[in-house]
């Protein structure tokens, strides 16, 4: 099944985001091998060159590492993964708070609402 | 990994350093000049229609050329500034491989004589080598157009292909896009040696079209050219006889996957199924350049997905696929680059990612804007 893509953003950066989420969620575990560019491109239904570019970016960010014999592997450095996770979470929270404020909620009301749902 | 060394961008939508400038060397200047020249022609043709009597063909030409002038004005501001790389020569010397395109180096395995490692997208294990001249292609672009022009007799001064300059590297999937009548099929026919240029040259691996270039090009024309009374199995044998690089196993595998019987005669198949068969035959060759003229137009969405997946999985860094189509949104995700043509001229040659990051729109949306009627 092809991955859902937004047609207005560059594909490689969307692929980057999706793979990043998979790494952070532990779908691709630290130290484990990633699927090959070719396989993942076929799964996502995108051009292998574009997938390659996403991989290159991930490597640049230090989230994946190329090893001579085993190909591409998710980094063992858990602090990197944790910080990526934190970044994603921050984006979510900031966007949530911005939206809530737009609806007219005060910060206290927001906290109360979260409290009541999360318990 | 070449790409890593030369790029220092962050994973957001800001434009990476390698993208559009490198392509526009061959585009914006060429297009601007073409448009300027066509404007002159518009004036010539205008003069002619004043004096000619009821020559509707010529009047149409005036309108075409007038549109071209409008285009020059409309489109130049939009992407002239951002996509131009002013300090690069207009047309590189014949033997200069585009060095300033780091992501192409992935595709050219023979730049330094070494095989690509598995960081580059290659088929696992075997390195595909082209059936063409191995030593020759390593320094030459796969496809090069030098000031290519084509004028059909009876069309007055209008050129169906007007001063096109282009260098197409290996390992890319490229969309050839443009409105009906803009010269795409004329261009494709010249690349295939089915038409001779009026002036300028087409070079495939440095050679003008000839049997050696036809050997390494796999062409899917828009209209059926196969004998309608042939059975599918006969067509597979026919292709196997004709082309050294044809793989019957591959063809049968794809025919099977699409549920097409090898006993069926071409004339008994529906239009869409006929198209699938022809596409399968073309894709079962191991060519350096695949040219597909409207490969998915008459095909249902599910089969379209299958075909695009086949194109993706067939990808190898030695070959390039040129897809001419109107169904842009379907194939955008599969394309690396796009070529926009209008009135015989090259308007744009850039990557899908550049269009999306710079314009913030899909290629389909951008196309509709550029070519709005």
Contacts between the chains, C-beta under 8 A, distances in Angstrom:
chain1	res1	chain2	res2	distance
A	2	B	305	7.4
A	2	B	333	7.9
A	5	B	333	6.0
A	7	B	329	6.7
A	7	B	332	6.6
A	7	B	356	7.9
A	7	B	362	3.6
A	7	B	364	7.0
A	7	B	365	7.6
A	8	B	356	6.3
A	8	B	360	5.9
A	8	B	361	5.5
A	8	B	362	5.6
A	8	B	365	7.4
A	9	B	13	5.9
A	9	B	356	5.9
A	9	B	357	7.8
A	9	B	360	8.0
A	10	B	13	6.1
A	10	B	352	7.7
A	10	B	353	4.1
A	10	B	356	4.5
A	10	B	357	4.9
A	11	B	333	5.9
A	11	B	352	7.0
A	11	B	353	6.6
A	11	B	356	7.4
A	12	B	353	6.0
A	13	B	11	5.6
A	13	B	12	6.6
A	13	B	13	5.9
A	13	B	357	8.0
A	16	B	11	4.8
A	17	B	11	7.6
A	36	B	118	7.7
A	36	B	124	7.2
A	37	B	121	4.9
A	38	B	121	6.2
A	38	B	123	7.7
A	38	B	124	7.6
A	38	B	313	7.4
A	38	B	315	7.9
A	41	B	121	7.8
A	41	B	312	6.0
A	41	B	315	7.9
A	42	B	309	6.5
A	42	B	312	5.9
A	42	B	313	5.4
A	45	B	305	7.3
A	45	B	308	6.9
A	45	B	309	6.4
A	45	B	312	6.9
A	45	B	333	6.4
A	45	B	334	7.6
A	46	B	312	7.2
A	46	B	333	5.1
A	46	B	334	6.8
A	47	B	173	5.6
A	47	B	312	6.5
A	47	B	315	7.2
A	47	B	333	7.1
A	47	B	334	5.2
A	47	B	335	6.6
A	47	B	336	5.7
A	48	B	121	4.3
A	48	B	312	6.6
A	48	B	315	5.0
A	49	B	103	6.9
A	49	B	106	7.1
A	49	B	121	6.6
A	49	B	171	7.1
A	49	B	172	7.1
A	49	B	173	7.5
A	49	B	315	7.9
A	49	B	336	5.2
A	50	B	333	7.9
A	50	B	336	7.2
A	50	B	353	7.3
A	51	B	121	7.7
A	52	B	106	6.9
A	52	B	120	7.3
A	52	B	121	5.1
A	53	B	3	7.2
A	53	B	103	7.1
A	53	B	353	7.8
A	56	B	1	6.4
A	56	B	3	4.9
A	56	B	4	5.8
A	56	B	7	7.6
A	57	B	9	7.9
A	57	B	11	5.1
A	59	B	1	7.4
A	59	B	4	6.5
A	60	B	4	5.9
A	60	B	7	7.4
A	61	B	11	6.7
A	66	B	1	7.6
A	66	B	119	5.7
A	71	B	118	5.7
A	72	B	119	7.9
